[in-house]
């Protein structure tokens, strides 16, 4: 039996941010992770996928250089092994960085599977994985089981996994999920992507840049259905212009593995069912919380109907069992299941466990980004959500091509600002090149309830894409220069 102040179960973004902040506040911290510290985001999601999307952007740039700018460049081929080696090196360096931060902070990492045996008691069973990911005895967990008791509290941060459709269990080659799509062998010549949310759109965009024939299937009536309708419209237009076949309002009726790939039968919103044959089928229809084997019942913790662990107190992210907190993908909405939200949740819980009273996470001001081509980025309410909430809404939409840098990029896109009449900005929605790097300003605007006139006083550098954001605020403040 061992004691510590805080036990964190799960070493992804939510877990290790909790551990690092709690240690910085003087608490003794133990973190249990059955796989690799860094979690899905570092090893299978955010980081490797954005590395690959950067490579895709470089490929697209070669075509643009040749076709638009007269640069006599051509793409000979994509060296898949070299590309993935660079991706894996980026992941490995980040992994070593996280391990180093934890060690420097004095966080004890247990390489094992953690199970609650009571509200503040955790059993850790060694998984046989060394810190560098190679097989071997889990040195920090020791031989057999260890039982730990948390004096301050336990933090649940076990994350999520891709939702799997019955009959379409992934095999890592023909049928893949977002967790294994990047690690499937080679570049497919054709891909069918099920799911038009952020993950599905990113993978559709990536494969199209790599030269694959792509069909993107979404059951809702538009892509990225949680975003503003104008964002969906511009995104769909951009993907279709690049050659992606987009089927919205469409449902999968069946799929079978063939000698050459997968044959899917899709019923579109109108018309007869379509048969779509592709070398690979990528299932991106959401994620589900990972709670199996966690021992929630032993601690008296219940999940909701979808498997999430709802907090009894959102201001502290504490469950109905005092001293047991939850962060990351285990949380139901309004937590968005995004890595950067998990960081904020981890910081909050660590400060609560240290006896502080931090401000609750403001979920309305968490940015949302889709790293496709074109990119989308948003924060706050959509126009429809603002109207449904009873706000007196005013809207300004500014095309990126209204500013000189938008013409330089030549990829279209827009800025849309949703505000309360004579009141604060409620939401900001962007589509176009590099908008993921432009949304942080808008997070501050929405989070601080700023009004368009407040922001219109600030000068955006020229020439930049961000000028379009500034112009949108100027127009709402009655001072616009370039609005047609």
N, C-alpha and C positions, 0 to 999 in steps of 0.2 A: 504494500500500500504506500503510495507516494502522494504528497500534497504540493499544490502550487496555487497561485492566485487565480489564474485564468487558463482554461483549456479551450483551444480553438480546434474544431473538427473540420478539416478541409483547408487545403493550402492554395486555393485559387485567389483571385484578386480580392474578394471580400475577406477571406480568411487571413491572408498574409498582411493585408493592410491593418486589420484588427490587431494582429500580433505585434507588428512593428510599432504602432501607435501606443498600445498598452505597455510595451516594454519601455518606450521613451518616457512614459509617465511614471515609471518606477515599479511597475508590476512584474511579478515573476510569471512568465508565459510558457506554456507548452502547446505546440501545434502538432496535431496528428494528421498525416497525409498518407493515403495508401498507394498513391501513384507518384507523380512528380510535382513538387512545389511549383506553382504558377498556374496549374489547372488547365481547363479547356482553352481559356483565352490565350495563354502563352504557347501551348503546345499543339493545339488542334484548331484554334479559332482565330481570334483577332490578329495576332502577330503574324503567323504564317500566311494567312489569307491576304493580309494587306501587303506583305512582301511580294506575293504572287501578283496582286493587282498593280503594284508598282511596275513589275516587269511587263504586265499587259499594257500599261500606259506607255511604256517605252516602245513597245511594238506598234501601238496605234500612232505614236509620234512619227515613226518612220514613214507610214502611209501618208500622214498629213504633210510631212516634209516634202515628199515627192509630188503629191497631187495638188497641194495648195501653194507651196512656197518655191517650187522649182528646184529643190535640192535633189540631185540625182542619186538617191539612196534606194537600196533595196534590201529586203529581208531574205537572207539566204536560207536560214532554218532556225529552229529553236532547239538548243541543246538541253534537253529535259534534265539530264543528270547534272549538268553544271548549274542550271537554274535552281533545282531542288537543293543542291549542295549549298548555294548561297543562302537560300531560305533557311535551311537547317542550321547554318552557322549563326545566322541572326537570332534564331530561337535559342540555340545553345548558349550564346553570349548573354542573352537576357536571363536565361535560367541560372547561369553562374552568378549573375548580378543579384538576383533575388536570394539565392542561397547565401551569398556573401553578406547581404544586408541583414538577413535573419541571424546569421552567426555573430556579426558585429554587434547587433542589438542584444545579444544574450538569449534569444529565443531558442528553446530546446525543441528540436524537430524529431518527432517519433515517426519512424517509417513503418506504418502499420494501419490496420483497419480499426477504427474507433467505434465502440458501441456503448450507448448509454445504458447503465445498469441502475440508475437512479437519477434524481434531478441534478445532482452535481457530482456524480460518480461515473467514470468512463473506463471501460476496459479496452486496451490497445493490444491487438494481435499483430505480430511482425509479419510483413508481407514478403520479405526476402528481396528487397530492392535497395541498392546502395544509393548515396546521394547523387551520383552521376547518371543514375538510371540503369546501370548494368545489373544483371542478376547477381544475387548474393544475399548474405544475411543482413537484415536491417539492423545496423549497429546501434542506433539510438534506442530502438525498441527492445533490444536484448533478446534472449531466447525465451520463447513462449509468450505468455500474456503478462502485461503490467496493468495494474489498477491505479487510477489517479483520482484524487478528490480535489475539486476546485473550491477555494475559499471564497472567491468573489463571484465567479460565475462561469458558465459554459456558453460558447458561441457556436452555433450550427452554421456551417458554411460549405455544405457538400455539393452545391451547384446543381447542374441539370445535364441531361443528355438528349440527343435528338429523338423526337417522336417517330416511332416506326409504324408503318401501316401493315395490318395483317396481310399475309401473303406476299409482302414485299420486304422480307427480312434482308438486310444488307449482306452482301458477300464480299465487299471490298473491291470488286472488279467491275461487275455489270450493274449492280444495284448498290449505290453508295449513299451515305448521309453526309452532312456538312462536316462531321467529325473525321471522316476518312476520305473525303473526295480529293483532298490535296495529296493524299498518299497512295492513291490508286495508280497502277502502272501506266506510264506513258501519257501521251496526249490523245484523247479520243477524237475521231473525225466528226462525231455527232453526239449531242447530249439532249435529253429531255429533262427539264427541271420542273419538279412538282412543287409549287409554292412560290408566290410572287411577293412575299414579304422581303425585308431587307436582305436576309441571307440568300434566298433564292435569286433575287435580282443581282446580287454581287457575283454569284457563281455563274449565272447566265452571261453577265458582262465579261467575266474573266475568260470563259471558254470561247466566247465569240472573238475576243481579241486574239486568242491563241489559234484562231482559224477554224474552229468547229462550227458545224451547223447546229443551231440552238433553237429549241422550242421551249417556251416558258408558259406553264399552265398555272392559272390562279382561279380558285373557286369563286372568289369575290368578284364584283363587277369591275374592279380596277386594281392595278398594281399598288403596292404599299398602301393597303386600304386604311391604315391607321393615320396616314398623313393627309394633308390638305388635298382637295380634289384637283386643284391647279398643279400641285406637285406631281400627282399621279399622271395627269395629262401630259405634262412636259417630259416626264421620265419615259412614259410609253412611246411618245413620239421619237425621242432620242434613241431608244433601243431599236425601234422598228427601222429607223434610218440607218442603223448599223447592220441591219440584216437579221435581227432576232425575230422569230415568229412568236408573237404574243397572243395567247388565247386566254381571255378573261371571261368570267361567268362560266367557266368550263370545269367539268368534273371527270375524274378518272373512273372509268367503268371497269377496267381490268387491265392486267399486264402479265405478260409471260416472257420468260427468258428464252432466247433463241440461240442458234449456233453463233450468230454474229453480234448479239447484244440483247436488246429488250424491245418487245412489240407492245405498245400501250394503246388502249382504246380510250379516246377522250370524247366526251359529249360537250360540244360548245354551247353557248347560250342560245344560239339559233342554228337550225339545220341538223343534218344527220351526223352520227358519230364519225370521228376521224380516227384513222389508224396511223400512229406515229411510230416509226421504227428508228431506233438510234443505238449507237454502240454502248451508251451508258445512260442509266436513269438515276438522277440525283433527287433524293427525297428531302425536301426542306419545308416541312409542314409544321414547324414549331418544335419546342423543346418541353421536356417534362422534368419536374424536380427529382433529384436523387435522394431518396429516403430509405431505400431497402437496406436492411441490416443495421440501421442507425439506432434502433431500440427506443423509438419515440414513446411507445406504449409503456415501457418500463419507467420512463420519466414522467408519465402522465400527460404527454403532449399529443394533441390530436391534429390531424391534417384536415383540410377542407376537401370538398368533393373532387377537386382537380389535383390533389396531392400536395398543394402548397402548405407551408406552415405559417398560419396567420399570427401576427403579433397581437397581444391584447392591448398593448400600448405602443402606438406608432411613434410617439415622441422618443421612446427609449428602445424601440425594436425588441421589446421583451415579450415573451410568450405568456400564456396563462400560468405558467410555472415560474415563480420568482427566481431570478438568477439564471434563467436560460434565455439567451438572446438568439436572434436569427438575422442573417445578412445574405445578400446576393440573390441567386436564382431560386432559392427556397421561398422567397417572399412572393405573395400574390400582388397583383396590381393594387395600388398605383406604382409600386416599384416596377421599373421597366425591364428588368432582366438585362441590363447593360453593364459592362465592366466598370465604366466610370461611375455609375451609380453605386456599384458594390464598394468601390473605394470610399465613397462618402459615407456609406452605411457602416463600413468597418471603423472609420474614424469616430463616428458618433458612438458606436457601442463601446469602443475602447475608453472613450472619455466618460461614458456613463459608469463603466466598471471601476474607473479611477475616482469616482465620487464627484465628478463635475456635472454641470447641467448644460450640455451643448444645445444649440438650436437644432430642431428636427430637420431632416432632409426635406428640401422643398422640391418635390417631384415635378411640379409644373415647370420648373426651370432647368430640368435635365435635358441636355441636347440629344437629338436623335440624328444619326448619320447613316446613309447608305453609300458605300464606297464604290459605286459602279461608275460607268461612263455613259451618260452624265451622272455626277454625284447629286445626292440630295442631303440637305441638312435643315433641321427645324428645331424650334424650342417654343413651348407654350401652346396655346389653343389654336386649332384650325378655325377657319371662318365659320364652318358649320357648328363646331362645338361652342364657339363664342355666342352665336345667335341662339343656340339651344339653351344656353345658360342664362339668357335674358339680357345680354349686354346690348347696348346701343352701338352697333358696330360700324366703323368706318374702315375702308380697305384702300391700300395703294399697291399697285403692281407695277414693277419697273423691269423691263427686259434688260438683260445684261448687255445686249448690243446697243443700248442707249448710251453707254460710256465707251470711250476709246479702247480700253483694255479688253472689253468684251468683244469688240470688233477684231482685235488682234487674235484672240483665241478662236473666234469664229465658230463656236459650238452652241450658240444660243443660250437659253436659260433665262431665269427670272429671279427677282426678289419680290416677295409678297409680305407686307406688313399689315397685321390685323390689330386694330386699336379700338379702345372705347372712345366714343365721341366726347371730346373735351376731357379725356382721361388718359390712363396709361396704355402702353403697348401690351397687348394680350398674347400675341404670337408672331413669330417671324419664320418665314419659309423660303428656302433657297433651292434652286436647281441650276446646275451648270458645272463648269470646271473649277476644281479646287475649293468648292464651297464648304467642304469639311473644315478648312482652315479659317473660314470667315465667321463661323457660328458663335464663337466664344463671346464676341462683343454682344451679340443678341441675348446670350444667357444673362449677362449682367443687366441688360435693358429690361428684360422680363422679370428677372429676380428682384430688381430694385424698384419695380413699378414706375419706371421712368416714362415720361410723356414724350411724344414726338418732338415737341418744341425743345425739350431738354437736350435731346440727342442732336437736334439740328444745329446746336451751337458748336458742336465738335467737328473738326476738320478731318476729312478722310484724304489720304495721300493720293496724288495724281501722277501718272495714270495707274489706277488699280481697279480690280473688280469690286473692291469694297466701296468705291464711289457710288455704285448703284444702290447699296444699302443706305448710304448717307443721303442720296437724292430722294429715296423713298420717304425718309423722315422729313426732309426739307419740304417735300410736296404736301405731306400731311399737316405740316406746320404752316402751310400757306406761303412758302418761300421757294418753291421748286423752280429750277432753271430749265431742265431738259424734258420735262413731262410733256408728252404730246396730247 
